[in-house]
Amino acid sequence: MVFQTPIRRSNYPAYKSPYGPKYHYQPNVAGWTIKQFAGLGFKAGAFGGVALFAVFYYASGIPRVQRDILQKIPFIGNYFVKEIPASDNPF
């Protein structure tokens, strides 16, 4: 018959090396940490900014977009103001 060896606990605390890893609890939501959320938000914002620029670039030839959006942007809004001289107006 085999008996288990009794576990002897010493009165001294377990040695913890100052050079070893320092484990601590890291808060998360479904495995996502705050650092991962921040990185995801930064990347999503960058992609969103590029997508917004692309939409404005492709739609900059549409007169309605020029009047309603692009002319209201400071410093570059005057570029989209199209003034037609009265002599070129057919009516």
N, C-alpha and C positions, 0 to 999 in steps of 0.2 A: 504494500500500500504506500502511495506517494503522498507526502505531506507538503504543503506550501511552506516556503521559508518565511518566517515572521519578518515583517518590515520593521526595522528599528529606526525611529526618528531621533535625530540628535536634538539637543537643546539649542544648538546654534542655528542661526538662519542660513539659508542657502547662499553660497557665494555668488555675487553678481559682479562680473568684470566691468570696469569702467570703459573698456575698449570694445565691448560687445554691442550688439544691436540694442537700440532703445525702443522697445515696443510700446505703443500706446493705442488707445481706441481712436479710430478715425470715423467721424460721423458720416453717414451716407444715406441716400434715398434710393432704394432698389439697386444698390451697388454703385451708384454714381456719387462721386465726392464733389465737394465745392470747387476744387481745382478743375475737375473735369467739366463741370457745368460752366465755369468761367471760360475755359478754352472753347467749348462748344458755342457759347454765346458770341465770343469774339469771331470765330470762323463763320458763324451764321450771319453776323453783322457785315463781315467783309464780303461774303457772297451776295448778300442783299444789296449792298452798296454798288457792287459791280453790275448786278442785274438792273438796278434802277438807272444807272448811267447808260446801260445798253438800251433800255426802253426809251429814254429821252433822246439818245442818239438816233435810233431808228425812226422815232416819231417826230423828230425836229422839223421835218418838211411839211407836216400837217398844219395848216393855218390855225385851226382851233387850239392845238397844243401850244403853238407859238404865242397866241394871245392870252390864253388862260393860265399857262404855267411858266413858260420860258421867259416871257417878258417881265415877269415879277421877280426874277432872280437878280439880286444885286450884282453890279459890276458887269455882268454879261447880258443883261436884259435888253440893253439898247441895240445889241447886235441883231436881235430878232424883230425889231421894229421895221416894217416895210412901208415906206411912204411912197406912194405913186404920184407923180406930178399930175396936175389937172389936164395937161395936154395929152397924156397917155390914157386918160379915162375915156372909154368909148361912149359913155352916156352923158 
